């Protein structure tokens, strides 16, 4: 039983190290970073456009736009947990 636990833990450590190596090797160019920044800014702007539509034109369409682009905006934010 002790051997299977050590084998499992070594496999988990190996997979964890492999994921870290892959994530370190993924590099973005300046052009990709600029496109991502524009995409985040557009999601943010369209989210507030949905708020304006909800207040002045049609409530449910505006709220739907706001929720959709709010989720897209939140998913594009960088993860800074380990920093």
C-alpha positions, 0 to 999 in steps of 0.5 A: 500500500505504501508503494502505490501511495508513493507512486501516485504522489510521484505521478501527481508531482510529475504532472504538476511540474509538467503543467508549470513547465508548459505554462512558463513556455507559453509566451505572448507577443506584444501584438497578442497582448495589445489585442487582448487589451483592446478586447478587454476594453471593448467588453468593459465598454459594451457592458456599460452600453448594456446598462445605458440600453437597460435604463433608456431603451429596453430593460431585458435586452440591456441587462442581457448585454450587460451580463453577457459582456460582464462575464466575458470581461471577468473571464479575461482578467488575469489571474494574480493569485501566486504573485 
